[in-house]
Amino acid sequence: MTIPVTTTASSAVLLLSHGSRDPRAEYVVGELVSAVAAGTGLTVRAAHLDFTAPTPAVALQQLAADGFTCVRVVPLLFTPGYHLTHDVPFAVAASGVTGRMDVSVAPPLLSAGSRGRDLLLTALADRLVQAGADAQVDALVLASAGSSSQSARLCIGSLAHDLERSHGIPVMSAFAAKACVGTPSVTQALEALSDKGIARPAVASLFVAPGRLTDSVAAACTDLPVADPLGVSPAFVQLLVAQAQVLSTTT
C-alpha cells in the first residue's frame, strides 16, 4: 500500500517556479516558501527555471551538501507543458544528486486529483470575491499564461468547465501570452462574451504571482473585477502543502 512518509530533519521541499524578471514574483515565491514550511514542518527552499537564482540544479546540489536525503520538488506550474516534461527532469538529472538523495517531483497543479482541483477552485473563487466579483457577474474569463502544448490547453479547458459548473455561469479561457495560439486573448474572450449578451463579466487569474502577463491582463480589463494571482491565498497554500507530501510504496 502507499502511505505518507514520516517527516524527518533529512527531508526538504523545493518549490520550483518559472522565474521572472519582476521582483514581485520572487517576493511571492518567498511568501509561499514560508507558508508551505509552516504547513509541512519541513525545510522549504525555492528555485527558478529562468531569470532568478538559484536554478533547480544548484538548489538540489545545495540541499544535498546540507545533508538532506529526501527532497520533494513542487513545481509552481499548472499544466503538463514543456517545462515539466523536459526542463524539470533535465534539471534534476543535471544536478547529479540522484545517486545520494531521493528526489521526487510532484505533478502539475492541475493534475493533483479531485481534492487538489477543489482547492484550486476555492482559491480562484476567493480571489474573485476579493476583487469585487459579486452575484451580478454573469460570466468569467479564466486568464492564464498559455501554452503551445495541446495537453496543457486541454487541462485549462477542463478547469474552465469545472469553474463554469461551480459558479453556474459561462466561463471562457483566455491566454495572456501573445505567442500562444488556439485560445483567444483576454480581449478577444471579452469581445466574444459581449457578442453573446454578457454585460457583467469578471476575470479569474490562473497565475501564481504578479508580473508582466498579469499586468497585461489588468490593462485589458479596465472597469472589470480582475482577480489577483493566487499567491498565499489559504486554499492555494493547502494545495501546495498537499503536493509536498512525499509518498513511499511498501508492500
Secondary structure in CASP SS format (residue, H / E / C, confidence):
PFRMAT SS
TARGET T0000
AUTHOR 0000-0000-0000
METHOD secondary structure of the structure
MODEL  1
M C 1.00
T E 1.00
I E 1.00
P E 1.00
V C 1.00
T C 1.00
T C 1.00
T C 1.00
A C 1.00
S C 1.00
S E 1.00
A E 1.00
V E 1.00
L E 1.00
L E 1.00
L E 1.00
S E 1.00
H C 1.00
G C 1.00
S C 1.00
R C 1.00
D C 1.00
P H 1.00
R H 1.00
A H 1.00
E H 1.00
Y H 1.00
V H 1.00
V H 1.00
G H 1.00
E H 1.00
L H 1.00
V H 1.00
S H 1.00
A H 1.00
V H 1.00
A H 1.00
A H 1.00
G H 1.00
T H 1.00
G C 1.00
L C 1.00
T E 1.00
V E 1.00
R E 1.00
A E 1.00
A E 1.00
H E 1.00
L C 1.00
D C 1.00
F C 1.00
T C 1.00
A C 1.00
P C 1.00
T C 1.00
P H 1.00
A H 1.00
V H 1.00
A H 1.00
L H 1.00
Q H 1.00
Q H 1.00
L H 1.00
A H 1.00
A H 1.00
D C 1.00
G C 1.00
F C 1.00
T C 1.00
C E 1.00
V E 1.00
R E 1.00
V E 1.00
V E 1.00
P E 1.00
L C 1.00
L C 1.00
F C 1.00
T C 1.00
P C 1.00
G C 1.00
Y H 1.00
H H 1.00
L H 1.00
T H 1.00
H H 1.00
D H 1.00
V H 1.00
P H 1.00
F H 1.00
A H 1.00
V H 1.00
A H 1.00
A H 1.00
S H 1.00
G C 1.00
V C 1.00
T C 1.00
G C 1.00
R C 1.00
M C 1.00
D E 1.00
V E 1.00
S E 1.00
V E 1.00
A C 1.00
P C 1.00
P C 1.00
L H 1.00
L H 1.00
S H 1.00
A C 1.00
G H 1.00
S H 1.00
R H 1.00
G H 1.00
R H 1.00
D H 1.00
L H 1.00
L H 1.00
L H 1.00
T H 1.00
A H 1.00
L H 1.00
A H 1.00
D H 1.00
R H 1.00
L H 1.00
V H 1.00
Q H 1.00
A C 1.00
G C 1.00
A C 1.00
D C 1.00
A C 1.00
Q C 1.00
V C 1.00
D C 1.00
A E 1.00
L E 1.00
V E 1.00
L E 1.00
A E 1.00
S E 1.00
A C 1.00
G C 1.00
S C 1.00
S C 1.00
S C 1.00
Q H 1.00
S H 1.00
A H 1.00
R H 1.00
L H 1.00
C H 1.00
I H 1.00
G H 1.00
S H 1.00
L H 1.00
A H 1.00
H H 1.00
D H 1.00
L H 1.00
E H 1.00
R H 1.00
S H 1.00
H H 1.00
G C 1.00
I C 1.00
P C 1.00
V E 1.00
M E 1.00
S E 1.00
A E 1.00
F E 1.00
A C 1.00
A C 1.00
K C 1.00
A C 1.00
C C 1.00
V C 1.00
G C 1.00
T C 1.00
P C 1.00
S C 1.00
V H 1.00
T H 1.00
Q H 1.00
A H 1.00
L H 1.00
E H 1.00
A H 1.00
L H 1.00
S H 1.00
D H 1.00
K C 1.00
G C 1.00
I C 1.00
A C 1.00
R C 1.00
P E 1.00
A E 1.00
V E 1.00
A E 1.00
S E 1.00
L E 1.00
F C 1.00
V C 1.00
A C 1.00
P C 1.00
G C 1.00
R H 1.00
L H 1.00
T H 1.00
D H 1.00
S H 1.00
V H 1.00
A H 1.00
A H 1.00
A H 1.00
C C 1.00
T C 1.00
D C 1.00
L C 1.00
P C 1.00
V E 1.00
A C 1.00
D C 1.00
P C 1.00
L C 1.00
G C 1.00
V C 1.00
S C 1.00
P H 1.00
A H 1.00
F H 1.00
V H 1.00
Q H 1.00
L H 1.00
L H 1.00
V H 1.00
A H 1.00
Q H 1.00
A C 1.00
Q C 1.00
V C 1.00
L E 1.00
S E 1.00
T E 1.00
T C 1.00
T C 1.00
END
